Amino acid sequence: MVMKSTARGVVVECPDCGEDITIQKPIELGKRVKCPECEADLEVIGVDPVELDWVYEEYDYEDEEDEDY
């Protein structure tokens, strides 16, 4: 993943579409961003170097009603 520093933050590449995304400081693990091009929900999974990955929501199976299949 290509990364460039700027005065406002860090520019990294979207893992989905390759578009540049500026992540404003402070950059912390778990910080969420949205790609302006493909609207992918991403989060910071590494800070040195800055690395993004898709947000994976945890699924709560207990909320699901029992269904007959």
Jmol script that loads the backbone (N, CA, C; Angstrom):
load data "model"
ATOM      1  N   MET A   1       0.846  -1.167   0.000  1.00  0.00           N
ATOM      2  CA  MET A   1       0.000   0.000   0.000  1.00  0.00           C
ATOM      3  C   MET A   1       0.895   1.234   0.000  1.00  0.00           C
ATOM      4  N   VAL A   2       0.696   2.126  -0.946  1.00  0.00           N
ATOM      5  CA  VAL A   2       1.492   3.332  -1.075  1.00  0.00           C
ATOM      6  C   VAL A   2       1.016   4.357  -0.061  1.00  0.00           C
ATOM      7  N   MET A   3       1.980   5.058   0.605  1.00  0.00           N
ATOM      8  CA  MET A   3       1.624   6.028   1.621  1.00  0.00           C
ATOM      9  C   MET A   3       2.453   7.288   1.419  1.00  0.00           C
ATOM     10  N   LYS A   4       1.816   8.464   1.519  1.00  0.00           N
ATOM     11  CA  LYS A   4       2.492   9.755   1.440  1.00  0.00           C
ATOM     12  C   LYS A   4       2.046  10.599   2.626  1.00  0.00           C
ATOM     13  N   SER A   5       2.991  11.298   3.264  1.00  0.00           N
ATOM     14  CA  SER A   5       2.649  12.191   4.367  1.00  0.00           C
ATOM     15  C   SER A   5       2.391  13.594   3.852  1.00  0.00           C
ATOM     16  N   THR A   6       1.417  14.256   4.466  1.00  0.00           N
ATOM     17  CA  THR A   6       1.131  15.653   4.177  1.00  0.00           C
ATOM     18  C   THR A   6       1.040  16.381   5.508  1.00  0.00           C
ATOM     19  N   ALA A   7       0.896  17.698   5.476  1.00  0.00           N
ATOM     20  CA  ALA A   7       0.776  18.480   6.700  1.00  0.00           C
ATOM     21  C   ALA A   7      -0.505  18.129   7.456  1.00  0.00           C
ATOM     22  N   ARG A   8      -1.551  17.735   6.730  1.00  0.00           N
ATOM     23  CA  ARG A   8      -2.845  17.440   7.355  1.00  0.00           C
ATOM     24  C   ARG A   8      -2.993  15.995   7.789  1.00  0.00           C
ATOM     25  N   GLY A   9      -2.228  15.097   7.197  1.00  0.00           N
ATOM     26  CA  GLY A   9      -2.389  13.688   7.517  1.00  0.00           C
ATOM     27  C   GLY A   9      -1.551  12.819   6.614  1.00  0.00           C
ATOM     28  N   VAL A  10      -2.101  11.652   6.298  1.00  0.00           N
ATOM     29  CA  VAL A  10      -1.403  10.679   5.470  1.00  0.00           C
ATOM     30  C   VAL A  10      -2.332  10.277   4.327  1.00  0.00           C
ATOM     31  N   VAL A  11      -1.763  10.161   3.136  1.00  0.00           N
ATOM     32  CA  VAL A  11      -2.524   9.726   1.967  1.00  0.00           C
ATOM     33  C   VAL A  11      -2.173   8.263   1.717  1.00  0.00           C
ATOM     34  N   VAL A  12      -3.192   7.403   1.729  1.00  0.00           N
ATOM     35  CA  VAL A  12      -3.002   5.978   1.463  1.00  0.00           C
ATOM     36  C   VAL A  12      -3.940   5.551   0.341  1.00  0.00           C
ATOM     37  N   GLU A  13      -3.666   4.397  -0.215  1.00  0.00           N
ATOM     38  CA  GLU A  13      -4.450   3.877  -1.329  1.00  0.00           C
ATOM     39  C   GLU A  13      -5.577   2.987  -0.820  1.00  0.00           C
ATOM     40  N   CYS A  14      -6.761   3.162  -1.386  1.00  0.00           N
ATOM     41  CA  CYS A  14      -7.901   2.317  -1.038  1.00  0.00           C
ATOM     42  C   CYS A  14      -7.603   0.886  -1.485  1.00  0.00           C
ATOM     43  N   PRO A  15      -7.762  -0.099  -0.587  1.00  0.00           N
ATOM     44  CA  PRO A  15      -7.496  -1.484  -0.969  1.00  0.00           C
ATOM     45  C   PRO A  15      -8.530  -2.041  -1.951  1.00  0.00           C
ATOM     46  N   ASP A  16      -9.651  -1.343  -2.113  1.00  0.00           N
ATOM     47  CA  ASP A  16     -10.706  -1.816  -3.000  1.00  0.00           C
ATOM     48  C   ASP A  16     -10.549  -1.290  -4.418  1.00  0.00           C
ATOM     49  N   CYS A  17     -10.383   0.039  -4.555  1.00  0.00           N
ATOM     50  CA  CYS A  17     -10.378   0.630  -5.894  1.00  0.00           C
ATOM     51  C   CYS A  17      -9.072   1.331  -6.267  1.00  0.00           C
ATOM     52  N   GLY A  18      -8.170   1.528  -5.299  1.00  0.00           N
ATOM     53  CA  GLY A  18      -6.894   2.167  -5.588  1.00  0.00           C
ATOM     54  C   GLY A  18      -6.902   3.678  -5.491  1.00  0.00           C
ATOM     55  N   GLU A  19      -8.041   4.290  -5.187  1.00  0.00           N
ATOM     56  CA  GLU A  19      -8.142   5.748  -5.050  1.00  0.00           C
ATOM     57  C   GLU A  19      -7.353   6.216  -3.826  1.00  0.00           C
ATOM     58  N   ASP A  20      -6.771   7.418  -3.892  1.00  0.00           N
ATOM     59  CA  ASP A  20      -6.072   7.998  -2.748  1.00  0.00           C
ATOM     60  C   ASP A  20      -7.078   8.456  -1.699  1.00  0.00           C
ATOM     61  N   ILE A  21      -6.788   8.144  -0.432  1.00  0.00           N
ATOM     62  CA  ILE A  21      -7.622   8.547   0.692  1.00  0.00           C
ATOM     63  C   ILE A  21      -6.726   9.298   1.667  1.00  0.00           C
ATOM     64  N   THR A  22      -7.121  10.503   2.066  1.00  0.00           N
ATOM     65  CA  THR A  22      -6.367  11.264   3.066  1.00  0.00           C
ATOM     66  C   THR A  22      -6.944  10.957   4.439  1.00  0.00           C
ATOM     67  N   ILE A  23      -6.090  10.460   5.312  1.00  0.00           N
ATOM     68  CA  ILE A  23      -6.493  10.176   6.693  1.00  0.00           C
ATOM     69  C   ILE A  23      -5.906  11.279   7.555  1.00  0.00           C
ATOM     70  N   GLN A  24      -6.779  12.040   8.195  1.00  0.00           N
ATOM     71  CA  GLN A  24      -6.327  13.173   8.988  1.00  0.00           C
ATOM     72  C   GLN A  24      -5.776  12.716  10.327  1.00  0.00           C
ATOM     73  N   LYS A  25      -4.824  13.482  10.831  1.00  0.00           N
ATOM     74  CA  LYS A  25      -4.201  13.192  12.123  1.00  0.00           C
ATOM     75  C   LYS A  25      -5.177  13.508  13.232  1.00  0.00           C
ATOM     76  N   PRO A  26      -5.173  12.863  14.362  1.00  0.00           N
ATOM     77  CA  PRO A  26      -4.286  11.770  14.727  1.00  0.00           C
ATOM     78  C   PRO A  26      -4.735  10.458  14.073  1.00  0.00           C
ATOM     79  N   ILE A  27      -3.764   9.677  13.682  1.00  0.00           N
ATOM     80  CA  ILE A  27      -4.033   8.386  13.058  1.00  0.00           C
ATOM     81  C   ILE A  27      -3.896   7.318  14.129  1.00  0.00           C
ATOM     82  N   GLU A  28      -4.998   6.622  14.396  1.00  0.00           N
ATOM     83  CA  GLU A  28      -5.033   5.620  15.462  1.00  0.00           C
ATOM     84  C   GLU A  28      -5.603   4.314  14.935  1.00  0.00           C
ATOM     85  N   LEU A  29      -5.206   3.216  15.546  1.00  0.00           N
ATOM     86  CA  LEU A  29      -5.769   1.915  15.195  1.00  0.00           C
ATOM     87  C   LEU A  29      -7.275   1.950  15.382  1.00  0.00           C
ATOM     88  N   GLY A  30      -7.984   1.392  14.415  1.00  0.00           N
ATOM     89  CA  GLY A  30      -9.437   1.330  14.508  1.00  0.00           C
ATOM     90  C   GLY A  30     -10.154   2.533  13.945  1.00  0.00           C
ATOM     91  N   LYS A  31      -9.424   3.588  13.590  1.00  0.00           N
ATOM     92  CA  LYS A  31     -10.060   4.772  13.002  1.00  0.00           C
ATOM     93  C   LYS A  31     -10.726   4.364  11.699  1.00  0.00           C
ATOM     94  N   ARG A  32     -11.966   4.787  11.510  1.00  0.00           N
ATOM     95  CA  ARG A  32     -12.727   4.401  10.318  1.00  0.00           C
ATOM     96  C   ARG A  32     -12.764   5.533   9.312  1.00  0.00           C
ATOM     97  N   VAL A  33     -12.655   5.156   8.045  1.00  0.00           N
ATOM     98  CA  VAL A  33     -12.722   6.108   6.939  1.00  0.00           C
ATOM     99  C   VAL A  33     -13.568   5.498   5.834  1.00  0.00           C
ATOM    100  N   LYS A  34     -14.058   6.359   4.953  1.00  0.00           N
ATOM    101  CA  LYS A  34     -14.838   5.897   3.806  1.00  0.00           C
ATOM    102  C   LYS A  34     -14.130   6.374   2.551  1.00  0.00           C
ATOM    103  N   CYS A  35     -13.962   5.477   1.592  1.00  0.00           N
ATOM    104  CA  CYS A  35     -13.332   5.840   0.335  1.00  0.00           C
ATOM    105  C   CYS A  35     -14.251   6.800  -0.417  1.00  0.00           C
ATOM    106  N   PRO A  36     -13.721   7.951  -0.883  1.00  0.00           N
ATOM    107  CA  PRO A  36     -14.564   8.895  -1.607  1.00  0.00           C
ATOM    108  C   PRO A  36     -14.979   8.399  -2.993  1.00  0.00           C
ATOM    109  N   GLU A  37     -14.261   7.437  -3.541  1.00  0.00           N
ATOM    110  CA  GLU A  37     -14.557   6.938  -4.883  1.00  0.00           C
ATOM    111  C   GLU A  37     -15.554   5.774  -4.861  1.00  0.00           C
ATOM    112  N   CYS A  38     -15.217   4.698  -4.134  1.00  0.00           N
ATOM    113  CA  CYS A  38     -16.056   3.487  -4.159  1.00  0.00           C
ATOM    114  C   CYS A  38     -16.934   3.341  -2.920  1.00  0.00           C
ATOM    115  N   GLU A  39     -16.773   4.251  -1.940  1.00  0.00           N
ATOM    116  CA  GLU A  39     -17.541   4.267  -0.697  1.00  0.00           C
ATOM    117  C   GLU A  39     -17.331   3.030   0.176  1.00  0.00           C
ATOM    118  N   ALA A  40     -16.180   2.379   0.032  1.00  0.00           N
ATOM    119  CA  ALA A  40     -15.856   1.236   0.886  1.00  0.00           C
ATOM    120  C   ALA A  40     -15.641   1.718   2.316  1.00  0.00           C
ATOM    121  N   ASP A  41     -16.187   0.984   3.287  1.00  0.00           N
ATOM    122  CA  ASP A  41     -15.957   1.286   4.699  1.00  0.00           C
ATOM    123  C   ASP A  41     -14.650   0.622   5.094  1.00  0.00           C
ATOM    124  N   LEU A  42     -13.697   1.440   5.556  1.00  0.00           N
ATOM    125  CA  LEU A  42     -12.359   0.962   5.865  1.00  0.00           C
ATOM    126  C   LEU A  42     -11.966   1.378   7.267  1.00  0.00           C
ATOM    127  N   GLU A  43     -10.980   0.668   7.830  1.00  0.00           N
ATOM    128  CA  GLU A  43     -10.446   1.069   9.121  1.00  0.00           C
ATOM    129  C   GLU A  43      -8.942   0.906   9.131  1.00  0.00           C
ATOM    130  N   VAL A  44      -8.295   1.705   9.976  1.00  0.00           N
ATOM    131  CA  VAL A  44      -6.844   1.654  10.119  1.00  0.00           C
ATOM    132  C   VAL A  44      -6.487   0.400  10.917  1.00  0.00           C
ATOM    133  N   ILE A  45      -5.658  -0.465  10.309  1.00  0.00           N
ATOM    134  CA  ILE A  45      -5.221  -1.687  11.002  1.00  0.00           C
ATOM    135  C   ILE A  45      -3.728  -1.654  11.293  1.00  0.00           C
ATOM    136  N   GLY A  46      -3.046  -0.620  10.829  1.00  0.00           N
ATOM    137  CA  GLY A  46      -1.626  -0.430  11.108  1.00  0.00           C
ATOM    138  C   GLY A  46      -1.296   1.043  11.030  1.00  0.00           C
ATOM    139  N   VAL A  47      -0.383   1.515  11.913  1.00  0.00           N
ATOM    140  CA  VAL A  47      -0.060   2.936  11.921  1.00  0.00           C
ATOM    141  C   VAL A  47       1.363   3.241  11.472  1.00  0.00           C
ATOM    142  N   ASP A  48       2.235   2.264  11.399  1.00  0.00           N
ATOM    143  CA  ASP A  48       3.610   2.507  10.968  1.00  0.00           C
ATOM    144  C   ASP A  48       4.116   1.330  10.168  1.00  0.00           C
ATOM    145  N   PRO A  49       3.819   1.274   8.891  1.00  0.00           N
ATOM    146  CA  PRO A  49       3.136   2.263   8.058  1.00  0.00           C
ATOM    147  C   PRO A  49       1.623   2.171   8.218  1.00  0.00           C
ATOM    148  N   VAL A  50       0.952   3.222   7.791  1.00  0.00           N
ATOM    149  CA  VAL A  50      -0.516   3.244   7.856  1.00  0.00           C
ATOM    150  C   VAL A  50      -1.049   2.221   6.871  1.00  0.00           C
ATOM    151  N   GLU A  51      -1.949   1.379   7.369  1.00  0.00           N
ATOM    152  CA  GLU A  51      -2.536   0.326   6.543  1.00  0.00           C
ATOM    153  C   GLU A  51      -4.038   0.280   6.776  1.00  0.00           C
ATOM    154  N   LEU A  52      -4.790   0.121   5.692  1.00  0.00           N
ATOM    155  CA  LEU A  52      -6.252   0.056   5.753  1.00  0.00           C
ATOM    156  C   LEU A  52      -6.741  -1.334   5.381  1.00  0.00           C
ATOM    157  N   ASP A  53      -7.892  -1.704   5.937  1.00  0.00           N
ATOM    158  CA  ASP A  53      -8.576  -2.940   5.570  1.00  0.00           C
ATOM    159  C   ASP A  53     -10.072  -2.659   5.651  1.00  0.00           C
ATOM    160  N   TRP A  54     -10.846  -3.522   5.059  1.00  0.00           N
ATOM    161  CA  TRP A  54     -12.298  -3.369   5.089  1.00  0.00           C
ATOM    162  C   TRP A  54     -12.812  -3.564   6.503  1.00  0.00           C
ATOM    163  N   VAL A  55     -13.885  -2.847   6.840  1.00  0.00           N
ATOM    164  CA  VAL A  55     -14.534  -2.997   8.140  1.00  0.00           C
ATOM    165  C   VAL A  55     -15.386  -4.243   8.085  1.00  0.00           C
ATOM    166  N   TYR A  56     -15.184  -5.123   9.026  1.00  0.00           N
ATOM    167  CA  TYR A  56     -15.991  -6.336   9.124  1.00  0.00           C
ATOM    168  C   TYR A  56     -16.845  -6.222  10.369  1.00  0.00           C
ATOM    169  N   GLU A  57     -18.141  -6.132  10.167  1.00  0.00           N
ATOM    170  CA  GLU A  57     -19.070  -6.035  11.287  1.00  0.00           C
ATOM    171  C   GLU A  57     -19.254  -7.416  11.898  1.00  0.00           C
ATOM    172  N   GLU A  58     -19.283  -7.453  13.227  1.00  0.00           N
ATOM    173  CA  GLU A  58     -19.554  -8.722  13.893  1.00  0.00           C
ATOM    174  C   GLU A  58     -21.038  -9.016  13.794  1.00  0.00           C
ATOM    175  N   TYR A  59     -21.373 -10.266  13.517  1.00  0.00           N
ATOM    176  CA  TYR A  59     -22.764 -10.668  13.368  1.00  0.00           C
ATOM    177  C   TYR A  59     -23.214 -11.352  14.641  1.00  0.00           C
ATOM    178  N   ASP A  60     -24.327 -10.910  15.192  1.00  0.00           N
ATOM    179  CA  ASP A  60     -24.860 -11.472  16.422  1.00  0.00           C
ATOM    180  C   ASP A  60     -25.934 -12.496  16.075  1.00  0.00           C
ATOM    181  N   TYR A  61     -25.590 -13.771  16.170  1.00  0.00           N
ATOM    182  CA  TYR A  61     -26.521 -14.840  15.814  1.00  0.00           C
ATOM    183  C   TYR A  61     -27.660 -14.970  16.823  1.00  0.00           C
ATOM    184  N   GLU A  62     -27.471 -14.463  18.035  1.00  0.00           N
ATOM    185  CA  GLU A  62     -28.523 -14.565  19.040  1.00  0.00           C
ATOM    186  C   GLU A  62     -29.733 -13.717  18.695  1.00  0.00           C
ATOM    187  N   ASP A  63     -29.538 -12.659  17.901  1.00  0.00           N
ATOM    188  CA  ASP A  63     -30.653 -11.800  17.508  1.00  0.00           C
ATOM    189  C   ASP A  63     -31.502 -12.417  16.410  1.00  0.00           C
ATOM    190  N   GLU A  64     -30.976 -13.437  15.770  1.00  0.00           N
ATOM    191  CA  GLU A  64     -31.671 -14.072  14.656  1.00  0.00           C
ATOM    192  C   GLU A  64     -32.761 -15.006  15.195  1.00  0.00           C
ATOM    193  N   GLU A  65     -33.959 -14.901  14.633  1.00  0.00           N
ATOM    194  CA  GLU A  65     -35.054 -15.767  15.050  1.00  0.00           C
ATOM    195  C   GLU A  65     -34.868 -17.155  14.482  1.00  0.00           C
ATOM    196  N   ASP A  66     -35.329 -18.148  15.200  1.00  0.00           N
ATOM    197  CA  ASP A  66     -35.270 -19.522  14.691  1.00  0.00           C
ATOM    198  C   ASP A  66     -36.216 -19.651  13.505  1.00  0.00           C
ATOM    199  N   GLU A  67     -35.711 -20.187  12.449  1.00  0.00           N
ATOM    200  CA  GLU A  67     -36.525 -20.375  11.247  1.00  0.00           C
ATOM    201  C   GLU A  67     -36.449 -21.830  10.821  1.00  0.00           C
ATOM    202  N   ASP A  68     -37.559 -22.340  10.302  1.00  0.00           N
ATOM    203  CA  ASP A  68     -37.561 -23.688   9.777  1.00  0.00           C
ATOM    204  C   ASP A  68     -37.098 -23.640   8.317  1.00  0.00           C
ATOM    205  N   TYR A  69     -36.196 -24.522   7.984  1.00  0.00           N
ATOM    206  CA  TYR A  69     -35.689 -24.553   6.614  1.00  0.00           C
ATOM    207  C   TYR A  69     -36.200 -25.753   5.891  1.00  0.00           C
TER     208      TYR A  69
END
end "model"
wireframe off; spacefill off
backbone 0.3
color backbone group
